[in-house]
Amino acid sequence: MGALKAKQTRQQELRQTIASADTIRPAVDRKAVERQVRGRLTEWRSLLASDGAAGRQLFREVLAGPIRFTPETGETLVYRFEGEVAIGRLFSGVAGVAPFMASPAGFEPAF
């Protein structure tokens, strides 16, 4: 009976820890993050328009696969292009928010 009571107590403690961890949010200045991201987008546009080699390198870093070009029929030849972007690579380090966070206190594994 004592082992069951101990397990129930431990289960309740873990539930409380999880509930308190759900309320922890990092302080983020959303306006500053938006400014940084918009600034980076402006840099990328400029880079893609002016420097072919650097633009290709940017594509290599952010694309998750190849770009697909599909001709569209019409009076003039137009191509639709599409590809997958690795969002994590695209904005990694841009916003000034740490990509990884430590576990909240009390969440350490017991060994």
C-alpha positions as CSV (number, residue, x, y, z in Angstrom):
1,M,0.0,0.0,0.0
2,G,2.9,2.4,0.8
3,A,4.4,1.9,-2.7
4,L,1.1,2.8,-4.3
5,K,0.8,5.9,-2.2
6,A,4.3,6.9,-3.1
7,K,3.7,6.4,-6.8
8,Q,0.5,8.5,-6.6
9,T,2.3,11.3,-4.8
10,R,5.1,11.2,-7.4
11,Q,2.5,11.3,-10.2
12,Q,0.8,14.3,-8.7
13,E,4.2,16.1,-8.3
14,L,5.0,15.4,-12.0
15,R,1.6,16.7,-13.1
16,Q,2.2,19.9,-11.1
17,T,5.7,20.3,-12.6
18,I,4.3,19.9,-16.1
19,A,1.5,22.4,-15.4
20,S,4.0,25.0,-14.2
21,A,6.3,24.3,-17.2
22,D,3.4,25.1,-19.5
23,T,3.1,28.6,-18.1
24,I,6.8,29.4,-18.6
25,R,7.3,31.6,-21.7
26,P,10.5,33.4,-22.7
27,A,10.3,37.2,-22.8
28,V,10.4,38.2,-26.5
29,D,10.3,41.7,-27.8
30,R,8.0,41.0,-30.8
31,K,8.6,44.4,-32.5
32,A,12.4,43.9,-32.3
33,V,12.1,40.4,-33.7
34,E,10.0,41.7,-36.6
35,R,12.5,44.5,-37.3
36,Q,15.3,42.0,-37.4
37,V,13.5,39.6,-39.7
38,R,12.4,42.4,-42.0
39,G,16.0,43.7,-42.1
40,R,17.2,40.2,-43.0
41,L,14.6,39.9,-45.8
42,T,15.7,43.2,-47.2
43,E,19.4,42.0,-47.2
44,W,18.4,38.8,-48.9
45,R,16.4,40.7,-51.6
46,S,19.4,42.9,-52.3
47,L,21.8,40.0,-52.3
48,L,19.6,38.0,-54.7
49,A,19.3,41.0,-57.1
50,S,23.0,42.0,-57.1
51,D,25.3,39.1,-56.5
52,G,24.6,35.8,-58.3
53,A,27.2,33.7,-56.5
54,A,26.1,34.8,-53.1
55,G,22.4,34.3,-54.1
56,R,23.1,30.8,-55.1
57,Q,24.8,30.1,-51.8
58,L,21.8,31.5,-50.0
59,F,19.5,29.2,-51.9
60,R,21.8,26.2,-51.0
61,E,21.6,27.1,-47.4
62,V,17.8,27.5,-47.1
63,L,16.3,25.1,-49.6
64,A,15.4,21.7,-48.4
65,G,15.5,20.3,-51.9
66,P,15.7,21.3,-55.6
67,I,13.7,24.1,-57.2
68,R,11.1,22.8,-59.7
69,F,10.4,24.9,-62.8
70,T,7.1,24.2,-64.7
71,P,6.3,26.0,-67.9
72,E,2.8,27.6,-68.1
73,T,1.1,27.9,-71.4
74,G,-0.1,31.2,-72.6
75,E,0.9,33.9,-75.1
76,T,4.3,34.3,-73.6
77,L,6.5,31.6,-72.0
78,V,6.3,31.8,-68.3
79,Y,7.7,29.4,-65.7
80,R,6.3,28.7,-62.3
81,F,8.9,27.7,-59.8
82,E,8.5,26.1,-56.5
83,G,10.6,24.4,-53.8
84,E,10.7,23.6,-50.1
85,V,12.4,26.0,-47.7
86,A,13.8,24.8,-44.4
87,I,12.3,27.5,-42.2
88,G,14.6,26.6,-39.3
89,R,17.7,27.2,-41.5
90,L,16.1,30.3,-43.0
91,F,15.6,32.2,-39.7
92,S,18.2,30.5,-37.5
93,G,19.8,33.1,-35.3
94,V,17.9,36.0,-37.0
95,A,15.5,36.8,-34.2
96,G,17.9,36.8,-31.3
97,V,15.9,34.1,-29.6
98,A,17.9,31.0,-28.5
99,P,17.0,28.0,-30.6
100,F,17.2,25.7,-27.7
101,M,16.0,26.1,-24.1
102,A,17.1,24.4,-20.9
103,S,14.6,22.3,-19.0
104,P,12.7,24.2,-16.3
105,A,13.8,23.5,-12.7
106,G,12.5,20.3,-11.3
107,F,12.4,18.7,-14.8
108,E,15.8,17.0,-14.5
109,P,15.8,13.3,-15.0
110,A,16.3,11.3,-11.8
111,F,19.1,8.8,-12.1
